[in-house]
Amino acid sequence: MSDALLAHEPFVRLSVFAVVLALMALAETLWPARARHFPRTRRWPANLALTIISTAMLRFLFPLLAVGAAVWAQSRGIGLFRLLALPFWASFLASLVLLDVLIYAQHWAMHRVPILWRFHRVHHTDRDVDATTALRFHPGEIALSMGLKMGAVIALGAPPAAVIVFEVVLNATAMFNHANWKMPRGIERALRLIVVTPDMHRIHHSLKREEMDRNYGFNLSWWDKLFGTYRAAASAPDFPLGLEHFQNEAPNGIAFVSLLPFRGGPVR
């Protein structure tokens, strides 16, 4: 499986990304959870441009990326899993779980450390949270995240196949849980037992600080419940989204999102 995934990695990533984005866009059109403040034509260009810029930057700064780091560690017998002589299936599953809790911890830190928040608030200025909000991260935050991920992959000795699966699944679930999709209540409740759903994550994008500082998970819903950051519902059914300091602006241009970390405004 590992060799096949490595050989077809770009195709797998792009295919899953395109299919999930298209499905979420369709679900948002047919069953929207909220009315939009801005049309997609004003928001999507900047959100999609950020992921293009970040991808190009990562290829320049980190030519190996996380998968390459996993291949490098594997070729040298480096990592905790190899030290423990874990079988492939155990190291594969452990990698998926441990990398996911790392993303949770990173997200928590982004809200707690002022300099990190300056970059992360790019994500939170989107007032119309939808599938493309999952792509709306400043390149500076993406670079930091990749550096942490590569360090964790090498330290663990994560199998390359596990890293590919984790990144593909994380990207897909992020688009899913940011989608402006009103899911059937019964299905949403069942899914929330395992994964972060749109209703659960939308609370994290609330204008209210006490709600924004909850539901940090991107993939598995377990970490918020385990570490005491879970919130089941917002204080009001139609709670506003975004950041209060930027409510009177139209935060949808590429210049705005690129320069936002260096602007004024409240820090944490």
C-alpha positions as CSV (number, residue, x, y, z in Angstrom):
1,M,0.0,0.0,0.0
2,S,2.8,2.4,0.9
3,D,4.6,2.2,-2.4
4,A,1.3,2.6,-4.4
5,L,0.3,5.7,-2.3
6,L,3.8,7.2,-2.7
7,A,3.7,6.7,-6.5
8,H,0.3,8.2,-6.9
9,E,0.4,10.8,-4.0
10,P,-0.2,14.0,-6.1
11,F,-3.1,12.4,-7.9
12,V,-4.7,11.1,-4.7
13,R,-4.4,14.5,-3.0
14,L,-5.8,16.5,-5.8
15,S,-8.6,14.1,-6.6
16,V,-9.8,13.9,-3.0
17,F,-9.5,17.7,-2.6
18,A,-11.5,18.4,-5.8
19,V,-14.2,15.8,-5.1
20,V,-14.8,16.8,-1.5
21,L,-14.8,20.6,-2.3
22,A,-17.3,20.0,-5.1
23,L,-19.5,17.9,-2.8
24,M,-19.4,20.4,0.0
25,A,-20.2,23.3,-2.4
26,L,-23.2,21.3,-3.7
27,A,-24.4,20.5,-0.1
28,E,-24.0,24.2,0.8
29,T,-26.1,25.2,-2.2
30,L,-28.9,22.7,-1.6
31,W,-29.0,22.7,2.2
32,P,-27.4,25.9,3.5
33,A,-27.1,26.4,7.3
34,R,-26.9,30.2,7.0
35,A,-27.5,33.0,4.5
36,R,-24.3,34.6,3.1
37,H,-23.0,38.1,3.8
38,F,-20.9,38.0,0.7
39,P,-21.2,36.1,-2.6
40,R,-18.8,33.3,-3.3
41,T,-17.3,35.3,-6.2
42,R,-16.0,37.8,-3.6
43,R,-14.7,35.3,-1.0
44,W,-13.5,32.2,-2.9
45,P,-10.7,33.9,-4.9
46,A,-8.8,35.0,-1.8
47,N,-9.4,31.7,0.1
48,L,-8.3,29.6,-2.9
49,A,-5.4,31.9,-3.6
50,L,-4.1,31.4,-0.1
51,T,-3.9,27.6,-0.5
52,I,-2.1,28.0,-3.8
53,I,0.4,30.5,-2.3
54,S,1.0,28.3,0.7
55,T,1.5,25.2,-1.4
56,A,4.1,26.9,-3.5
57,M,5.8,28.3,-0.4
58,L,6.0,24.9,1.2
59,R,7.6,23.3,-1.8
60,F,10.2,26.0,-1.7
61,L,10.9,26.0,2.1
62,F,10.4,22.3,2.8
63,P,11.1,20.4,-0.4
64,L,10.7,17.1,1.5
65,L,7.3,18.0,3.2
66,A,5.9,15.7,5.8
67,V,5.8,12.6,3.5
68,G,9.4,13.2,2.4
69,A,10.4,13.5,6.1
70,A,8.7,10.2,6.8
71,V,10.6,8.5,3.9
72,W,13.9,10.0,5.1
73,A,13.3,8.8,8.7
74,Q,12.3,5.3,7.4
75,S,15.4,5.0,5.3
76,R,17.6,5.7,8.3
77,G,15.6,3.7,10.8
78,I,14.8,6.7,12.9
79,G,11.8,7.2,15.2
80,L,10.0,5.9,18.3
81,F,8.0,3.3,16.5
82,R,11.1,1.7,15.1
83,L,12.8,1.8,18.5
84,L,9.8,0.0,19.9
85,A,9.7,-2.4,16.9
86,L,6.0,-1.8,16.4
87,P,4.3,-3.7,13.6
88,F,3.2,-1.6,10.6
89,W,-0.5,-1.7,11.5
90,A,0.2,-0.4,15.0
91,S,2.5,2.4,13.9
92,F,0.1,3.3,11.1
93,L,-2.9,3.7,13.5
94,A,-0.8,5.4,16.2
95,S,0.5,7.9,13.7
96,L,-3.1,8.9,12.6
97,V,-4.1,9.4,16.3
98,L,-1.0,11.2,17.5
99,L,-0.7,13.5,14.5
100,D,-4.4,14.4,15.0
101,V,-3.9,15.3,18.7
102,L,-0.8,17.4,17.6
103,I,-3.1,19.4,15.3
104,Y,-5.5,19.9,18.2
105,A,-2.7,21.2,20.4
106,Q,-1.3,23.5,17.7
107,H,-4.8,25.0,17.2
108,W,-5.2,25.5,20.9
109,A,-1.8,27.3,21.0
110,M,-2.7,29.5,18.0
111,H,-5.5,31.0,20.2
112,R,-3.3,31.4,23.3
113,V,0.0,32.8,22.1
114,P,-0.4,36.4,20.8
115,I,2.1,36.3,17.9
116,L,0.6,33.0,16.7
117,W,-2.9,34.5,17.0
118,R,-2.0,37.4,14.7
119,F,-1.5,34.8,11.9
120,H,-4.4,32.5,12.9
121,R,-6.9,35.4,13.0
122,V,-6.8,35.4,9.1
123,H,-8.8,32.2,9.4
124,H,-11.3,33.7,11.8
125,T,-12.1,36.9,9.8
126,D,-14.2,35.0,7.4
127,R,-17.8,35.9,8.2
128,D,-19.3,33.3,5.8
129,V,-17.7,30.1,7.1
130,D,-17.9,27.5,4.3
131,A,-15.8,24.7,2.8
132,T,-13.2,27.2,1.5
133,T,-12.7,28.6,5.0
134,A,-10.8,25.4,5.6
135,L,-8.2,26.7,3.1
136,R,-8.0,30.2,4.5
137,F,-4.8,30.1,6.5
138,H,-1.9,32.5,6.3
139,P,1.2,31.1,4.7
140,G,3.1,31.9,7.9
141,E,0.8,29.6,9.9
142,I,1.0,26.9,7.2
143,A,4.8,27.0,7.4
144,L,4.8,26.7,11.2
145,S,2.4,23.8,11.0
146,M,4.5,22.0,8.4
147,G,7.6,22.4,10.5
148,L,5.9,20.9,13.6
149,K,4.4,18.1,11.6
150,M,7.7,17.2,10.0
151,G,9.4,17.1,13.4
152,A,6.6,14.9,14.8
153,V,6.8,12.5,11.8
154,I,10.6,12.1,12.2
155,A,10.4,11.7,16.0
156,L,7.7,9.1,15.7
157,G,9.1,7.3,12.7
158,A,5.6,7.5,11.2
159,P,5.1,5.3,8.1
160,P,4.9,7.4,4.9
161,A,1.6,5.8,4.0
162,A,0.1,6.9,7.3
163,V,1.3,10.5,6.7
164,I,-0.3,10.6,3.3
165,V,-3.6,9.2,4.6
166,F,-3.5,11.6,7.6
167,E,-3.0,14.7,5.4
168,V,-5.6,13.7,2.8
169,V,-8.2,12.9,5.5
170,L,-7.4,16.0,7.5
171,N,-7.8,18.2,4.4
172,A,-11.1,16.5,3.6
173,T,-12.6,16.6,7.1
174,A,-11.6,20.3,7.4
175,M,-13.6,21.2,4.3
176,F,-16.4,19.0,5.7
177,N,-16.6,20.6,9.1
178,H,-16.3,24.1,7.8
179,A,-19.1,23.6,5.3
180,N,-22.1,25.8,5.5
181,W,-24.3,22.7,5.4
182,K,-27.4,22.0,7.5
183,M,-27.1,18.3,8.1
184,P,-30.0,16.1,9.3
185,R,-30.0,16.3,13.1
186,G,-29.8,12.6,13.7
187,I,-26.9,12.1,11.3
188,E,-25.1,15.1,12.8
189,R,-25.4,13.8,16.3
190,A,-24.2,10.3,15.4
191,L,-21.2,11.6,13.4
192,R,-20.2,14.0,16.2
193,L,-19.4,11.0,18.4
194,I,-16.4,10.4,16.2
195,V,-15.6,13.4,13.9
196,V,-16.0,17.1,14.1
197,T,-19.2,18.2,12.3
198,P,-20.1,21.5,10.7
199,D,-22.5,22.4,13.6
200,M,-19.8,21.6,16.1
201,H,-17.0,23.5,14.5
202,R,-19.1,26.5,13.5
203,I,-19.3,27.3,17.3
204,H,-15.5,27.8,17.2
205,H,-16.0,30.6,14.6
206,S,-18.5,32.4,16.9
207,L,-17.9,36.1,17.5
208,K,-18.1,35.4,21.3
209,R,-14.7,34.7,22.9
210,E,-16.1,32.0,25.2
211,E,-17.4,30.1,22.2
212,M,-14.5,30.8,19.9
213,D,-12.2,29.2,22.6
214,R,-13.9,25.9,22.3
215,N,-14.1,23.0,19.8
216,Y,-10.5,23.1,18.5
217,G,-10.6,19.7,16.8
218,F,-10.3,19.5,13.0
219,N,-10.8,15.7,12.6
220,L,-11.6,13.6,15.6
221,S,-14.1,15.1,18.1
222,W,-12.5,13.2,21.0
223,W,-9.8,15.7,22.0
224,D,-12.2,18.6,22.9
225,K,-14.2,16.2,25.1
226,L,-11.0,14.7,26.7
227,F,-9.3,18.1,27.4
228,G,-12.4,20.0,28.5
229,T,-12.7,22.4,25.5
230,Y,-15.9,20.9,24.1
231,R,-19.1,22.9,23.7
232,A,-22.2,21.2,22.4
233,A,-24.2,24.3,21.3
234,A,-23.8,28.1,21.0
235,S,-25.6,30.5,23.3
236,A,-28.0,31.5,20.5
237,P,-29.3,29.7,17.4
238,D,-28.2,32.4,14.9
239,F,-24.9,33.5,16.5
240,P,-22.7,35.8,14.5
241,L,-19.4,34.6,13.0
242,G,-16.0,36.3,12.5
243,L,-14.0,38.7,14.6
244,E,-15.7,41.8,16.2
245,H,-12.8,44.1,15.4
246,F,-13.2,43.4,11.7
247,Q,-17.0,43.2,11.4
248,N,-17.2,46.6,9.5
249,E,-14.6,45.6,6.9
250,A,-14.9,43.3,3.9
251,P,-12.1,40.8,4.7
252,N,-12.1,39.0,1.4
253,G,-9.2,40.4,-0.7
254,I,-5.8,38.7,-1.0
255,A,-4.1,41.9,0.2
256,F,-6.2,42.0,3.4
257,V,-5.6,38.4,4.3
258,S,-1.9,38.6,3.5
259,L,-1.2,41.7,5.5
260,L,-3.5,41.0,8.4
261,P,-0.9,39.5,10.8
262,F,1.0,42.8,10.6
263,R,-1.9,45.1,11.2
264,G,-3.2,46.5,14.5
265,G,-6.2,45.2,16.3
266,P,-6.7,43.1,19.5
267,V,-4.2,40.4,20.3
268,R,-4.5,37.7,22.9
